[in-house]
Amino acid sequence: MPAMLEGDQPMKREELGDTIYNIESEKTPVMRMLPTGKRPNQMLSEWPAQVYPKRGYKGTVEGTDISSFNSTGREKMQNYAMWLRTEGWRVGKLANLTVAAGVQRNERGKQAADDALILAQMGERQILSLMDLQTDNGTTNAYQSRAMFVFLQTAAQSLLPVPADLRPASGANYTGTLANFTPAQLEAMLEISSIAKKAPVDLFAPVGIALKSQMSSWTQRSDDEANKTAIEATNMNANDKKLIHVVNTFEFDSGMVKTVPSYFLITDNDTGEDTDYTKRSGLFIDLSMWEKRWLQAPTGFKQPEQSGGPRGYHDQVMVLVCKNPLGQNSAQISA
C-alpha cells in the first residue's frame, strides 16, 4: 500500500537550534560593584587623601601659651584615565539577511551585543591587572590607568607614585606560595590593615578559584599542630546526600573578609589570556575606597556601511580611583 514516509517528504525545513550555548560566564562582578564617581575633566585625575599624624599626650603646665602650631596635611593621589576600544564587529551583507541558529533577530544585533560584552570583560581585566599608569606619547604608548594590585603595592611606583605614608605597610600583601597561604597569613595581613585604619576592617575579596578552594580547605585541617593531622569539618546533609565544602566568610579579631570567585585576575594585557597568577591571586579591598569615573561610559558606535555589510565598535574612557590604599591587602601568587 502506498504511503508517505518521512524519507519521501520534499523541501523539509531544516531543524535549527533555538539558542547558542556559551560555556563562559558573562559576569564582571568587580566593575559592577564599584561606585561611580563624578565625571573628570582631564585624562589625569587627582584627589586628596589623608592620614592623621600621631601626637604626644603629656600634660599641659598651667599658664603656658601655645608657641608653635601644627595642622593635618593631605597627600595627592593620581591616576590617568584609559581609552579602551574593542577590535570592532562586522557582518557580511548576506549573513545579516539570513537566519542563523540561535539568533532571534539578525546577525548584526547578535554581533553588536557580543562586542559590548567583550568591552565589559576588557574593563574587568584591566582594573584587576598589574598594569601601571602611563602617559600617551602620540606614537607607541597610550594612556594607561593604574590597576588595583599596583595601587596596593608596598613599594613606590616609578611614575606618579602613591605617597609613602599612604602605601600599605610591608607584610600587608602576600607573595608566597598557595600552599603556604594559611589562616595565620590572612590574619597577619588583616592585622596590619586594622592597625592602619585604627578599626577592624570589612573587606570584599575577589579571588582566583584555586585560592578560594585553598581558603575553604582551612576548615578541614589544623596548621597549628606539629604533625598537622587532617581534621574533617564539613557540613553533611544526610537527607539530601549533599557534601558542602564552601567557605565564603572569614572573621578575625582584626576584621572580616567575604570572598567571591573571580576569573579575570592578573591576565595577560596583550592577549587577555590567563597567567600563572590568575587562579591563585586575590584582592582584599574596601569597596568604599574605590570609584570608577567615566569620561565616557561604555558606548556603541556604528560605522559607515561600505557595501560589505554593517559594522561598528564599542569603547569607553575611564579612570580608576583608589581614595586611600591603607587598610587593604592583596595576594599575588603564581605557584
C-alpha positions in Angstrom: 0.0 0.0 0.0 1.5 3.4 -1.0 2.2 5.7 1.9 4.0 9.0 2.5 7.1 8.2 4.5 9.4 10.6 6.2 12.1 10.0 3.6 9.7 10.9 0.8 8.9 14.4 2.1 10.3 17.1 -0.2 11.6 20.5 0.9 11.8 19.6 4.5 12.6 22.6 6.8 16.0 22.2 8.5 15.8 21.9 12.2 17.6 24.8 13.8 18.7 25.2 17.4 16.9 27.9 19.4 20.0 29.2 21.3 23.7 29.4 21.2 25.3 27.6 24.1 28.0 29.6 25.8 30.2 28.0 28.5 31.8 31.2 29.6 30.5 33.4 32.4 29.4 36.8 31.4 29.8 38.2 34.9 32.1 41.1 35.6 31.4 41.5 39.4 34.1 43.9 40.5 33.4 46.6 37.9 29.7 46.3 38.5 30.2 46.7 42.3 32.5 49.8 42.1 30.7 53.0 43.0 30.5 55.6 40.2 32.1 59.0 40.9 31.8 62.3 39.3 32.9 62.8 35.7 36.5 64.0 35.4 37.6 66.8 33.1 41.1 65.7 32.2 42.9 62.5 31.4 44.9 63.0 34.6 42.7 62.8 37.7 44.0 64.0 41.2 42.3 63.6 44.6 43.4 64.2 48.2 43.9 61.5 50.8 44.8 62.0 54.5 46.5 60.2 57.3 46.2 61.7 60.8 49.5 62.3 62.5 50.3 60.8 65.9 50.5 63.4 68.7 52.0 63.1 72.2 49.8 63.3 75.2 51.8 64.9 78.0 50.0 67.2 80.4 49.9 71.0 79.9 51.5 73.2 82.5 49.2 75.8 83.9 49.6 79.3 82.4 51.6 78.2 79.3 50.6 79.6 76.0 50.8 77.8 72.6 54.1 78.9 70.9 54.0 76.7 67.9 51.2 75.4 65.8 50.6 72.4 63.6 48.0 71.2 61.2 46.9 68.0 59.5 48.2 67.6 55.9 46.9 65.8 52.9 48.6 63.8 50.2 47.8 63.9 46.5 46.8 60.7 44.7 46.8 60.5 40.9 45.8 58.3 38.0 45.4 58.5 34.3 42.2 57.6 32.5 42.4 54.9 29.9 40.7 54.6 26.5 39.6 51.0 25.9 38.2 50.1 22.4 37.2 46.7 21.1 38.5 45.4 17.8 35.1 46.1 16.3 32.4 43.9 14.7 31.4 43.5 11.1 28.7 41.3 9.5 28.5 40.5 5.8 25.5 41.7 3.8 24.1 38.2 3.2 25.0 37.0 6.7 22.8 39.7 8.1 19.9 38.7 5.9 19.8 35.0 6.5 18.7 33.2 9.7 21.3 31.5 11.8 20.7 29.0 14.6 20.2 30.7 18.0 20.0 34.3 16.5 16.5 35.5 17.1 16.5 38.7 15.0 19.6 39.3 12.9 23.3 38.7 13.0 24.1 42.4 13.3 22.3 42.6 16.7 24.0 39.5 18.0 27.5 40.6 17.0 27.0 44.1 18.4 25.7 42.7 21.8 28.7 40.3 21.9 31.1 43.2 21.2 29.6 45.1 24.2 30.2 42.2 26.5 33.8 41.9 25.3 34.3 45.5 26.2 33.0 44.9 29.8 35.4 42.0 30.1 38.3 44.1 28.9 37.5 46.6 31.6 37.3 44.0 34.3 40.6 42.5 33.2 42.3 45.9 33.2 41.3 47.0 36.8 42.3 43.6 38.1 45.7 43.6 36.4 49.3 44.5 37.1 49.1 47.5 34.7 50.6 50.7 36.0 49.8 54.2 34.7 51.4 55.6 31.5 51.1 58.8 29.5 50.3 58.9 25.8 53.3 59.8 23.7 51.4 60.1 20.5 53.2 57.1 18.8 53.6 53.8 20.6 52.4 54.4 24.1 48.7 55.0 25.0 47.3 56.3 28.3 47.1 53.6 30.9 45.3 53.6 34.2 46.9 52.2 37.4 45.2 49.0 38.4 44.1 47.7 41.8 47.1 45.4 42.5 49.5 48.3 41.7 47.7 50.8 43.9 48.1 48.4 46.8 51.9 47.8 46.3 54.1 48.4 49.3 56.9 49.8 47.2 56.8 53.1 45.3 55.7 53.1 41.7 58.0 54.7 39.1 55.6 57.3 37.8 53.4 59.5 40.0 53.9 57.1 42.9 51.5 56.6 45.8 52.8 58.8 48.6 54.9 56.8 51.1 52.6 57.4 54.1 49.6 56.1 52.1 51.2 52.9 50.9 50.3 49.6 52.7 53.0 48.5 55.2 55.4 45.7 54.5 53.6 42.4 55.1 50.2 43.7 54.1 50.5 41.8 50.8 51.2 38.1 50.3 53.6 36.9 47.6 54.4 33.4 48.8 53.1 30.1 47.6 49.5 29.0 47.5 50.2 26.0 49.9 51.7 28.3 52.5 48.8 30.8 52.5 47.2 29.8 55.8 44.7 31.4 58.2 47.7 32.8 60.1 48.9 34.6 57.0 45.5 36.2 56.3 45.1 37.2 60.0 48.5 38.8 59.9 47.6 40.8 56.8 44.3 41.9 58.3 46.0 42.9 61.5 48.3 45.3 59.5 45.3 46.8 57.8 43.4 47.1 61.0 46.3 49.0 62.6 46.5 51.3 59.7 42.7 52.0 59.8 42.6 52.0 63.7 39.5 49.8 63.4 38.6 46.3 62.3 38.3 46.1 58.5 35.5 44.7 56.4 36.9 43.6 53.1 35.4 42.3 49.8 37.7 39.7 48.2 37.6 38.7 44.5 39.9 35.7 44.5 41.0 33.1 41.9 39.3 29.8 42.1 42.4 27.9 43.4 42.9 30.5 46.1 39.3 30.3 47.1 39.5 26.5 47.3 42.6 26.8 49.4 40.8 29.1 51.8 37.8 26.8 52.0 40.1 23.9 52.9 41.2 25.7 56.1 38.2 24.2 57.9 39.5 20.7 57.2 42.9 20.8 58.8 44.8 22.3 61.7 48.0 24.1 60.7 49.0 24.9 64.3 49.8 21.3 65.3 53.3 19.9 64.9 52.1 16.8 63.0 49.3 18.7 61.1 46.7 15.9 61.4 43.8 16.4 58.9 40.5 17.3 60.5 37.3 16.7 58.7 35.0 19.6 59.3 32.5 19.7 56.5 28.7 20.0 56.5 26.8 16.9 55.6 23.1 16.9 54.8 22.1 13.3 55.2 18.6 13.7 53.7 19.8 15.4 50.5 23.1 13.3 50.5 25.0 16.5 49.9 28.5 17.4 51.0 29.1 21.1 51.4 32.7 22.3 51.4 32.4 26.0 50.7 33.5 28.9 53.0 32.8 32.4 51.9 33.3 34.5 55.1 36.3 34.6 57.3 36.2 36.6 60.5 39.1 37.5 62.8 39.6 40.0 65.7 41.1 42.4 63.2 38.4 42.2 60.6 36.2 40.2 58.2 36.7 39.0 54.6 34.0 37.9 52.2 35.3 36.1 49.2 33.8 35.6 45.7 35.5 33.8 42.8 37.0 35.9 40.1 38.3 34.7 36.7 39.8 37.9 35.5 42.7 38.5 37.9 46.2 39.3 36.5 45.6 38.2 32.9 48.0 39.0 30.1 47.4 42.6 29.0 48.3 41.9 25.3 46.1 38.8 24.8 43.7 38.7 27.8 44.7 35.1 28.4 45.1 33.7 31.9 48.6 33.8 33.5 50.1 31.7 36.3 48.7 34.3 38.8 45.0 34.3 37.6 43.6 31.4 39.6 45.8 31.8 42.6 45.8 35.5 43.4 43.3 37.8 45.1 42.4 41.3 46.3 41.1 42.2 49.7 39.6 45.6 49.2 37.3 48.1 50.9 34.8 49.0 48.2 34.1 52.4 49.8 37.7 53.3 49.0 37.3 52.8 45.2 35.4 54.5 42.4 35.2 54.3 38.6 34.9 57.7 36.9 33.8 57.9 33.3 35.0 60.4 30.9 32.8 58.4 28.5 30.7 55.5 29.7 30.7 52.3 27.5 29.2 53.3 24.2 28.4 51.6 20.9 29.1 53.2 17.6 28.0 52.3 14.1 30.5 52.9 11.3 29.5 53.8 7.7 28.4 50.8 5.7 30.9 50.5 2.8 28.9 48.0 0.7 30.4 45.0 2.6 27.9 44.9 5.4 27.1 46.7 8.7 30.0 47.3 11.2 30.7 49.1 14.4 32.6 49.0 17.7 32.4 49.8 21.4 34.6 51.9 23.6 34.9 53.6 27.0 37.2 56.1 28.7 37.5 55.5 32.5 39.8 56.3 35.4 40.1 54.0 38.4 40.2 55.9 41.7 41.7 54.5 44.9 40.8 57.0 47.5 43.2 55.6 50.1 45.1 52.3 49.8 45.6 51.9 53.5 43.6 49.2 55.2 43.6 46.9 52.2 45.6 43.8 51.0 46.4 41.7 48.1 47.8 38.2 47.4 49.9 37.9 44.3 50.5 34.1 44.0 52.0 32.3 40.9 52.6 28.8 42.3 
